Amino acid sequence: MFLDFYRLREQPFGVTPDPRYLYLGPGHREALASLFYGIETGRGFQSLIAEPGMGKTTLLNQLLLRW
């Protein structure tokens, strides 16, 4: 129903996040850059802490795709 209304070709809200629809806001960019920096410099243990639904899993999946 809403696919036709918004002229979407596919369902944008699946069970698992789709990296094609990822929006990296300033906080997400900073977190991703920090994770890359930690990996590249061998900083050892890193943690990514945020409230549920804030995009931690999606961000880590993006890190794996880019690494």
Residue pairs with C-beta under 8 A, 6 or more apart in sequence:
2 8
3 9
3 10
3 11
12 18
12 21
17 55
17 57
17 58
17 61
19 58
19 61
19 62
19 65
22 58
22 62
24 32
24 62
28 55
28 59
31 48
31 59
32 59
32 62
32 63
34 46
35 46
35 48
35 59
35 60
35 63
36 63
36 66
36 67
37 43
38 44
38 46
39 46
39 67
48 56
48 59
48 60
50 56
